[in-house]
Amino acid sequence: MNSKLRGAFVGFCLLFALSAANAANKKAKAPQPTALDQYIKEASSHEDVTPAQPSTGSLWTSASRFTDLGSDLRAIHVNDLVTIVVNENATAVANGATQTSRASTLSSSVTQLGGIKSPTGGLVNLANSATTTALNGAGSTSRGATLTTTLSARVTHVLPNGYLVLEGTKDVQVNSEFQQISLRGIIRPIDLDTANNVSSTAIAQMELRINGKGVVADAIRRPNAVYRFIMGLLPF
């Protein structure tokens, strides 16, 4: 093995080791709290730690099964199920135009300087300059996304103000394609209808993620670091 091949092999080994170390560091790093986690923490910190106790000898208790006899079947407790109708549309359009113009002219002449040798000589017009600059540019960009689906989520927290924290996942596998939809957010109980359905537009601090695996995801997946490094070294 000559020196060039040996150097290339050593460089490839070092690059592979660095990639493995970076992957290990990413796995070991603790995930950062999201906006929803921060909201739950702040809202739960105001919870009353000394709930009201029933009076001695009273016939009413909050744990009785007939306490909410007049209430409907909307979700109000932890582990209750809610159906979320996701219908998200996002569109962004931006247009821009730039137009500038500039003209400059400089002229200087010397009629007699020791006698003109030739009428077309360089001394007839000692300096004659003209400059014109123009810029006309226009650009536009647009982007749109549409997502429609339905999934069920359970109530994971009941905040002191009565708001409900929802969390749900939906896994779909067709042949070799796997898709996972996860959603988290906060809703008001009043936004639920009688069938415990709620629209995604009524969810605050919503976190919606869609991940897929399969032949389609493999085709659009970003190449790994080693492949990108080798392609960067090639001159074509």
C-alpha positions in Angstrom: 0.0 0.0 0.0 1.5 3.3 -1.1 1.5 6.5 1.0 -1.4 8.0 -0.8 -3.7 5.1 -0.3 -2.5 4.8 3.3 -3.3 8.5 3.9 -6.7 8.2 2.3 -7.5 5.1 4.4 -6.4 6.8 7.7 -8.5 9.9 6.8 -11.6 7.7 6.1 -11.1 5.9 9.5 -10.8 9.3 11.3 -13.9 10.6 9.6 -15.9 7.5 10.4 -14.8 7.7 14.1 -15.8 11.4 14.3 -19.2 10.6 12.8 -19.8 7.9 15.3 -18.7 10.2 18.2 -21.1 12.9 17.0 -24.0 10.4 16.7 -23.3 9.2 20.3 -23.2 12.7 21.6 -26.5 13.5 19.9 -28.1 10.4 21.5 -26.7 11.2 24.9 -27.9 14.8 24.9 -31.0 15.4 26.8 -34.0 16.8 24.8 -34.8 20.4 25.4 -38.2 21.2 26.9 -40.7 22.4 24.3 -43.1 25.3 24.6 -45.9 22.9 25.6 -43.8 21.4 28.4 -42.9 24.9 29.6 -46.6 25.9 29.6 -47.6 22.8 31.6 -44.8 23.4 34.2 -45.8 27.1 34.7 -49.5 26.3 34.8 -49.1 23.5 37.3 -46.9 25.6 39.6 -50.1 27.6 40.5 -52.0 24.6 41.6 -53.6 24.8 45.1 -51.7 22.2 47.2 -54.4 22.3 49.9 -57.7 21.3 48.2 -61.0 22.1 50.0 -62.1 19.4 52.4 -65.7 18.5 53.0 -67.2 19.6 56.3 -67.4 17.1 59.0 -70.8 15.3 58.9 -71.6 16.5 55.4 -73.4 14.2 53.0 -71.7 15.6 49.9 -68.2 14.5 48.8 -66.4 15.2 45.6 -65.5 11.5 45.2 -69.1 10.4 44.9 -70.2 8.8 41.6 -73.3 11.0 41.6 -71.5 14.3 42.0 -71.5 15.1 38.3 -75.0 13.6 37.7 -76.1 16.7 35.7 -72.9 17.0 33.6 -72.5 15.8 30.0 -70.1 13.3 28.6 -67.4 15.7 27.6 -63.8 14.8 28.5 -62.8 16.4 31.8 -60.6 13.8 33.5 -57.2 12.3 32.9 -57.2 9.4 30.4 -60.4 10.5 28.8 -60.4 10.3 25.0 -60.8 13.1 22.6 -61.0 12.9 18.8 -58.9 15.6 17.0 -59.8 16.6 13.5 -56.6 18.0 11.9 -57.3 20.3 9.0 -54.2 22.6 8.6 -53.6 24.9 5.6 -50.5 27.1 5.5 -49.7 29.4 2.6 -47.0 32.1 2.3 -46.4 34.3 -0.7 -43.7 37.1 -0.9 -43.0 39.4 -3.9 -40.2 41.9 -4.3 -39.0 44.2 -7.1 -35.9 46.5 -7.4 -35.3 49.1 -10.1 -32.5 51.6 -10.2 -31.0 53.9 -12.9 -27.9 56.1 -12.9 -26.2 58.1 -15.7 -22.9 60.0 -15.6 -21.1 62.0 -18.3 -17.7 63.7 -18.2 -16.3 65.8 -21.1 -13.2 68.0 -21.3 -11.4 69.3 -24.4 -8.3 71.3 -25.2 -8.5 73.4 -28.4 -4.9 74.5 -28.7 -1.9 72.8 -27.1 1.2 73.6 -29.0 -0.7 73.3 -32.2 -3.0 70.4 -33.2 -1.1 68.0 -35.4 -4.2 66.2 -36.6 -7.9 67.0 -36.3 -8.6 63.4 -35.2 -5.7 63.2 -32.8 -6.0 62.5 -29.1 -5.5 66.2 -28.1 -8.8 67.3 -29.6 -10.8 65.7 -26.8 -8.4 65.3 -23.9 -11.1 63.6 -21.7 -14.5 62.3 -22.8 -16.3 59.7 -20.6 -19.9 58.5 -20.3 -21.3 56.0 -17.9 -24.8 54.5 -17.6 -25.9 52.0 -15.0 -29.3 50.3 -14.7 -30.7 47.6 -12.4 -34.0 46.0 -12.8 -34.7 43.0 -10.7 -37.8 41.1 -9.5 -38.4 38.0 -7.4 -41.2 36.0 -5.9 -41.5 33.0 -3.6 -44.5 31.0 -2.5 -45.0 27.9 -0.3 -48.1 26.0 0.7 -48.9 23.0 2.8 -52.1 21.1 3.5 -52.6 18.4 6.1 -55.9 16.6 6.8 -56.3 13.6 9.2 -58.1 12.4 12.2 -56.7 10.8 15.3 -57.7 10.2 18.9 -55.7 11.5 21.9 -56.0 11.1 25.6 -56.0 13.7 28.3 -52.7 13.6 30.1 -53.1 16.6 32.4 -55.9 18.7 33.8 -54.5 22.1 34.5 -55.6 24.2 37.5 -57.6 26.6 35.1 -59.5 23.6 33.7 -57.7 23.4 30.4 -56.9 19.9 29.1 -53.5 18.7 27.8 -53.9 16.2 25.0 -51.4 13.7 23.6 -52.0 11.1 20.9 -50.2 9.1 18.3 -51.3 7.2 15.2 -49.3 4.5 13.4 -50.1 3.5 9.9 -48.3 0.7 8.0 -49.1 -0.2 4.4 -46.9 -2.9 2.8 -43.3 -1.5 3.4 -44.4 2.0 4.2 -44.7 3.1 7.9 -46.0 6.5 9.0 -46.4 7.9 12.5 -48.4 10.9 13.4 -48.0 12.5 16.9 -49.9 15.5 18.3 -49.8 17.3 21.6 -51.5 20.5 22.7 -53.9 22.3 25.0 -57.6 22.7 24.6 -60.5 24.3 26.5 -63.3 21.9 27.5 -65.8 24.3 26.0 -64.4 23.7 22.6 -65.4 20.0 22.7 -68.7 19.1 21.1 -71.0 16.5 22.5 -69.1 13.7 20.7 -65.7 14.8 22.2 -64.5 16.1 18.9 -62.3 19.2 18.6 -60.7 20.9 15.6 -56.9 21.4 15.4 -57.5 25.1 15.0 -58.7 25.2 18.6 -55.6 23.6 20.0 -53.0 25.9 21.7 -49.3 25.2 21.8 -49.9 22.4 19.2 -47.0 20.1 18.4 -47.7 18.1 15.2 -45.1 15.7 13.8 -45.3 13.3 10.9 -42.5 10.8 10.4 -42.3 8.1 7.8 -40.1 5.1 7.0 -40.0 3.0 3.9 -38.9 3.1 0.2 -40.3 6.6 -0.2 -38.4 8.0 2.8 -35.2 6.2 1.7 -35.4 7.9 -1.7 -35.6 11.4 -0.2 -33.4 10.9 2.8 -30.3 13.1 3.1 -27.1 11.2 2.4 -24.8 10.4 5.4 -21.8 12.5 6.4 -19.2 10.1 4.8 -21.0 10.1 1.4 -21.3 13.9 1.5 -17.6 14.3 2.4 -16.5 12.0 -0.5 -18.7 13.8 -3.0 -17.3 17.1 -1.8 -13.8 15.9 -2.7 -14.7 14.9 -6.2 -14.0 17.6 -8.8 -17.1 16.7 -10.9 
